[in-house]
Amino acid sequence: MRLPAPPVTASYARSERAATVERAAEGAALVIGAGRTPLGLAFAVAEYALSRPAFSAAELAARFPHVPPAEQAALIAMLEAAGLVTRYVPQLG
């Protein structure tokens, strides 16, 4: 008998590129160099993702259920486009 393959989840590794999340009265922003991008509800997700060596989309969804999935997906896409994270496929045992 052969067991089914585990589901592939989108996983991301943090790059060495510097970035921070700054909170202000007008809202939080992702700061890369001199550029600032507003984060909306996803500021806590961004802080978490940037503080980890790696994370998965499923992990973020479980940890931040109050942030809509579309906003989480947009944040991950932005982090990837900015070179802050790289997608990879985890290798199991």
C-alpha positions as CSV (number, residue, x, y, z in Angstrom):
1,M,0.0,0.0,0.0
2,R,1.3,3.4,-0.9
3,L,0.4,6.5,1.2
4,P,-0.7,9.6,-0.6
5,A,1.8,12.4,-1.0
6,P,1.5,15.2,1.5
7,P,0.0,18.4,0.2
8,V,2.5,20.9,-1.2
9,T,2.3,24.2,0.7
10,A,3.8,27.4,-0.5
11,S,6.9,27.9,1.6
12,Y,9.2,30.9,1.6
13,A,12.8,31.5,2.9
14,R,13.8,35.0,4.1
15,S,16.6,36.7,2.1
16,E,19.4,38.8,3.4
17,R,17.8,42.0,2.0
18,A,17.1,44.6,4.8
19,A,13.6,45.7,5.4
20,T,11.5,46.9,8.4
21,V,7.9,47.5,9.4
22,E,7.4,51.0,10.8
23,R,4.2,51.8,12.6
24,A,2.9,55.4,12.6
25,A,-0.4,57.2,13.4
26,E,-1.4,57.0,9.7
27,G,-0.7,53.2,9.6
28,A,2.1,50.7,9.2
29,A,4.4,50.6,6.2
30,L,7.1,48.3,4.8
31,V,10.3,50.2,4.5
32,I,13.0,49.0,2.1
33,G,15.8,51.6,1.7
34,A,14.1,54.9,1.0
35,G,10.8,53.3,-0.2
36,R,7.7,52.9,1.9
37,T,4.7,50.7,1.1
38,P,1.5,50.8,3.2
39,L,0.6,47.5,4.7
40,G,-3.0,47.9,5.8
41,L,-4.2,45.0,8.0
42,A,-1.2,42.9,7.1
43,F,1.4,44.7,9.2
44,A,1.6,42.0,11.9
45,V,1.9,39.3,9.2
46,A,4.7,41.3,7.6
47,E,6.5,41.7,10.9
48,Y,6.3,38.0,11.6
49,A,7.3,36.9,8.0
50,L,10.4,39.2,8.1
51,S,11.4,38.0,11.5
52,R,11.5,34.3,10.5
53,P,14.2,32.4,8.5
54,A,11.3,30.6,6.7
55,F,7.5,30.4,6.8
56,S,4.6,28.9,4.9
57,A,1.4,30.4,3.6
58,A,-0.5,27.9,5.7
59,E,1.4,28.9,8.8
60,L,0.5,32.6,8.2
61,A,-3.1,31.7,7.6
62,A,-3.3,29.8,10.9
63,R,-1.4,32.4,12.9
64,F,-3.3,35.4,11.5
65,P,-6.9,34.3,10.7
66,H,-8.2,37.8,11.1
67,V,-6.2,39.0,8.0
68,P,-8.2,38.1,4.9
69,P,-6.5,35.4,2.7
70,A,-6.3,37.8,-0.3
71,E,-4.4,40.4,1.8
72,Q,-2.0,37.7,3.0
73,A,-1.4,36.5,-0.6
74,A,-0.8,40.1,-1.8
75,L,1.7,40.6,1.0
76,I,3.6,37.5,0.2
77,A,3.6,38.5,-3.5
78,M,5.0,41.9,-2.5
79,L,7.7,40.4,-0.3
80,E,8.7,38.0,-3.1
81,A,8.7,40.8,-5.7
82,A,10.9,42.9,-3.5
83,G,13.4,40.1,-3.1
84,L,12.7,39.8,0.7
85,V,11.6,36.1,0.4
86,T,12.1,33.3,-2.0
87,R,9.6,30.5,-2.6
88,Y,10.9,26.9,-2.1
89,V,9.5,23.4,-1.8
90,P,10.3,21.7,1.5
91,Q,11.9,18.3,1.2
92,L,10.4,15.7,3.6
93,G,12.4,13.0,5.2
